[in-house]
């Protein structure tokens, strides 16, 4: 989807009186969408899901991007305290049940947000996983929310080109070999020649955190 078409979609939603929001993990590839949104309406909320496990560099980068683009960032976090996020043996859930950890720290905090807003501007790309490849430009989410996927047909080349054209900063960990950056315990460096998201949940049969499986209505 071209930038002008993205803008037209967003303006159309606004003209219909729909309440819009977006979310961001504040990785380098997240920034073009945030920049596009900032050129349309800086008041559109950008929800940052604070899991409590982010790299310090991600939090610094988030603040940098927020100031640069004038974003309206709202942090949300799990209603379940980390002290209660343990299995029967006392281990933190990210070590024994990462799916449930993601549910508590990512999916659960988004439920009240979806109940409040009409359109979720979501930056997933089809080239990132099989799940995302199955998405259309618009999908249904819980609470009658519409998921709008404007970046679905973008690829790494397009992301890089946009960033260079607009002189946008990269995540500081990218130059250190981190190509897909999530929570610190579940992210590792990966060979640049390999598929980027394999640096997430390494060694596990897991490619999604639940935001794109549980918060989309099954067809």
C-alpha positions in Angstrom: 0.0 0.0 0.0 1.4 3.4 -1.0 1.8 6.1 1.6 -1.0 8.2 0.0 -3.4 5.3 0.1 -2.5 4.7 3.8 -3.3 8.3 4.5 -6.6 8.1 2.6 -7.7 5.1 4.6 -6.9 6.9 7.9 -8.6 10.0 6.8 -11.7 8.0 5.8 -11.9 6.4 9.2 -11.6 9.8 10.8 -14.3 11.2 8.6 -16.7 8.4 9.7 -16.1 9.4 13.3 -14.2 6.3 14.3 -11.7 6.2 17.1 -8.2 5.2 16.0 -5.1 4.0 17.8 -1.9 2.2 16.9 0.5 0.1 18.8 4.3 -0.1 18.4 7.1 -2.3 19.6 9.5 0.5 18.7 11.8 -1.6 16.5 13.4 0.1 13.5 10.9 -1.4 11.1 8.1 0.1 13.2 9.1 3.7 12.6 7.9 4.3 9.0 4.3 3.7 10.1 4.7 6.0 13.1 6.1 8.6 10.9 3.2 8.4 8.4 0.7 8.6 11.3 2.5 11.6 12.7 2.1 13.5 9.4 -1.7 12.9 9.5 -2.7 13.3 13.1 -0.2 13.4 16.0 -3.1 13.0 18.5 -3.7 9.4 17.4 -2.7 7.4 20.5 0.3 5.1 20.2 0.0 2.3 22.8 3.3 0.9 24.1 2.8 -2.4 25.8 5.3 -2.3 28.7 6.0 -5.9 29.6 8.6 -5.0 32.1 11.1 -7.1 30.0 12.2 -4.5 27.4 15.8 -3.8 26.6 16.8 -0.5 28.2 17.9 0.6 24.6 14.3 0.1 23.4 12.9 2.4 26.1 15.5 5.1 25.2 14.7 4.6 21.5 10.9 4.9 22.3 11.5 8.3 24.0 13.7 9.5 21.2 11.1 8.6 18.5 8.3 10.1 20.6 10.1 13.4 20.9 11.2 13.4 17.2 7.7 12.8 15.8 5.6 14.4 18.6 3.7 11.2 19.3 1.0 10.7 21.9 2.3 7.6 23.6 0.3 5.8 26.2 1.9 2.9 28.2 -0.2 -0.1 29.2 1.0 -3.1 31.3 -0.3 -6.3 32.6 -2.8 -6.2 35.5 -1.0 -9.3 36.8 2.2 -8.3 38.8 5.4 -10.0 37.9 5.5 -11.6 41.3 2.4 -13.6 40.3 3.8 -14.6 36.9 5.4 -17.8 38.0 4.8 -21.5 37.4 4.2 -24.2 40.1 8.0 -24.5 40.6 8.5 -20.8 41.1 10.1 -20.1 37.8 9.1 -16.9 35.9 6.7 -17.9 33.1 8.9 -16.8 30.2 11.2 -19.7 31.0 8.5 -22.4 31.2 5.3 -21.1 29.5 6.2 -18.2 27.1 2.7 -18.3 25.5 1.0 -17.6 28.8 3.7 -15.0 29.6 2.8 -13.3 26.4 -0.9 -13.5 27.2 -0.5 -11.9 30.5 1.9 -9.2 29.4 0.7 -8.4 25.9 -2.7 -9.7 25.1 -4.4 -9.0 28.4 -3.4 -5.3 28.6 -4.8 -4.8 25.1 -8.3 -6.0 25.9 -9.6 -2.7 27.4 -7.9 -0.7 24.6 -9.8 -2.7 22.0 -13.1 -2.2 23.9 -12.5 1.6 23.8 -11.4 2.1 20.1 -12.8 1.3 16.7 -9.8 0.9 14.5 -6.4 -0.6 15.3 -3.7 0.6 12.9 -1.4 -2.4 13.0 2.0 -2.5 11.3 2.2 -6.3 10.6 3.8 -7.3 7.3 3.1 -10.4 5.3 6.8 -11.3 5.0 7.2 -11.7 8.7 5.4 -14.9 9.4 2.8 -17.4 7.9 0.2 -16.0 10.3 0.7 -12.5 9.1 0.8 -13.6 5.5 -2.8 -14.9 5.9 -4.1 -11.4 6.9 -6.0 -9.0 4.7 -5.8 -5.3 4.8 -8.7 -5.2 7.2 -9.5 -7.9 9.7 -12.0 -8.2 12.6 -10.7 -8.0 16.2 -12.5 -8.5 19.5 -15.0 -5.9 20.7 -16.0 -5.1 17.1 -12.7 -3.4 16.5 -11.2 -3.3 12.9 -7.6 -4.2 12.5 -6.1 -2.1 9.6 -2.9 -3.5 8.2 -1.4 -0.7 6.0 2.1 -2.2 5.9 1.1 -5.7 4.9 2.8 -5.6 1.5 5.9 -3.7 2.6 9.2 -5.5 2.8 12.7 -4.8 4.3 13.8 -2.9 1.2 10.8 -0.6 1.3 11.3 0.0 5.1 15.0 0.8 4.6 14.2 3.2 1.7 11.6 5.1 3.7 13.9 5.4 6.7 16.7 6.8 4.6 14.4 9.2 2.7 13.1 10.7 5.9 16.4 10.4 7.9 14.8 8.4 10.7 17.0 6.9 13.4 17.4 3.1 13.8 17.1 1.1 16.9 20.5 1.1 18.6 20.6 -2.7 19.0 20.2 -3.3 15.2 23.9 -2.5 14.5 24.8 -5.1 17.2 23.1 -7.9 15.4 19.6 -7.9 16.8 17.2 -8.0 13.8 13.9 -8.6 15.6 13.7 -7.1 19.0 11.2 -8.0 21.7 11.4 -8.8 25.3 15.0 -9.2 26.5 14.7 -12.8 27.8 13.2 -14.0 24.5 15.4 -12.2 22.1 18.9 -13.1 20.8 21.3 -12.0 18.2 21.0 -13.9 14.9 23.0 -14.4 11.8 22.2 -11.5 9.4 21.8 -14.0 6.5 19.1 -15.9 8.3 15.4 -14.9 8.6 15.2 -12.0 11.0 12.4 -13.2 13.3 14.2 -16.4 14.1 16.0 -14.3 16.7 12.8 -14.3 18.7 11.8 -17.3 21.0 14.9 -19.1 19.7 14.6 -22.9 19.9 10.8 -22.8 20.5 7.9 -23.7 18.2 6.7 -20.1 18.6 6.6 -17.2 16.1 3.9 -14.9 17.5 3.2 -13.4 20.9 -0.6 -13.7 20.8 -1.4 -10.1 19.6 -1.8 -11.5 16.1 -3.4 -14.8 17.0 -5.7 -14.2 19.9 -6.6 -10.6 19.0 -7.9 -11.4 15.6 -11.2 -13.1 15.0 -10.9 -16.4 13.3 -12.4 -16.7 9.8 
